[in-house]
């Protein structure tokens, strides 16, 4: 079979697995879902199906089983008419605060890049390892700390989800609805605060009447509180050291996601079409316990025959250490097979 035929056959097998999963999947959408736009990408097209709305979750599930999406989303924005195709006619009524932390964008992360060649072209596939995910968790912990202690949100207003691929999506739906009405400029200010952009070190090193430096205290708010936690370990308060601490406390969020008032958010319980893993809620108080393993795949009861499209030697995927040679036949857990196939690193030839 040609590459094109193998890809098509492999995708059909994965689509069948997705369909079976969605027949009984527990999908969670916001209570105000009737004011949200829904969007989908299918296995058959790179384009998105947009401007969909649903009057019941039963109709949403019926539609999902009809099209079997590869990815599915709801809007961070609330609209008076979410099905209107013209954005100006939707009637924007506010947007949740959204934060996206991708492990491969976090400083110190070095994803494994695998070159895959077939026919007359080559592609690259990135594998984000456990070390990178640990770094992403640290940044998520910093984000939660700021949302709780600096912005004053409660834990029940904050929803943290593993994206199903390489990081965490944080959605804040506050009880104080004035937050929802922030425009892109105001959300840009939030981004700058989280990243420490434009932060004047002089305001972090307050001086007394005798011009002595007053070190930040953990009992204060904002950046002085955050920096005080680190200073107490080193007792260093000079300006250069403070600048380095600011860099270490800058939170690696995707700026575009937070600034955008019409961002799409993955539906919890749905499958990420880049890995076949579930989008799952993560307890913000127990981030350290979260691990990316095959328990996040709904396909662990199956095995599959695959043909790798590249040499995969000593690679860790979903808690498994694998060594596979290009163009050879292997039997592997279906969770691994789906992950590799969606990354373009293998064809699935048979489900067992």
Buried (B, 14 or more C-beta within 10 A) or exposed (E): EEEEEBBEBBBEBBBEBBBBBBEEBEBBBBEEBBBBBBBBBBBEEEEBBBBBBBEEEEEBBEBBEEBBBBBBBBBBBBBEBBBBEEEEEBEBBBBBBBBBBBBBBBEEBEBEEBEBEBEEEEBEBEBBBEEBBBBBBBBBBBBBBBBBEBBEBEEEBBBBBBBBBBBBBBBBBBEEEEBBEBEEEEBBEBBEBBBBEEBEBEEBBEEEEEEEBEBBEEEBEBBBBBBBEBBEEEEEBEEEBBEEBBEEBBBBBBBEBBBBBBBBBBBBBBBBBBBBBBBBEBEBEEBEEBEBBBBBBBBBEBBBBBBBBBBBEEBEBBBBEBEBEBEEEBEBBBBBBBBBBBBBBBBBBEBE
